[in-house]
């Protein structure tokens, strides 16, 4: 009894149809996979979904009272926590996040997360001022003859509510390696004339002694006087030469 696949011709045709069907299946599967890869992911939240980017904080001008309060805290922080003197007094000058894991008693022992420095002189420059935060560049200098190099630090302060009162507290204290490197161990030109880090009598403006004004004035005077002196000397020598020449001709 002959079956459907007993004929060699039918077996060949059936094999061709099976191969063709397998190829078509492979092509369809490949297209479906590539389409799934190229399908864009769901977009993230947008303002239409109720999300909006945070507003950029606006810089503000410090009032004299805010400047005085911020500099008072900054000065006391440097004189205590940074200089490692009367460390217990710095406990109330720092935000709670910097004191995590400490008590007032353990903080006073001196092993605190504040970079120390043997402060002899401190000068400051305003870096930024927002409504509730202020940044200062603080240049610290050791005693003359010390082996310690002068350094610049970034001091950030923030207004924190302390019970019924609001006041400035130190939020961070970190070395500024770039500006410290430019100091070369001495007093850099960038801080010459800047006010001392003290709340007493500081307005935040740079003031130089009037004596320094005489230096450029003297240099300018020399620039004018030297050519003038050379010119007078040349004129005098020329006049004397003409007189001697006139006397010589009169004798002939």
Helices and strands as residue ranges (DSSP letters): H 8-38, G 47-49, H 64-77, I 78-82, G 87-93, G 96-99, H 104-107, E 121-129, E 133-141, E 151-162, E 165-175, H 177-183, G 189-191, H 211-251
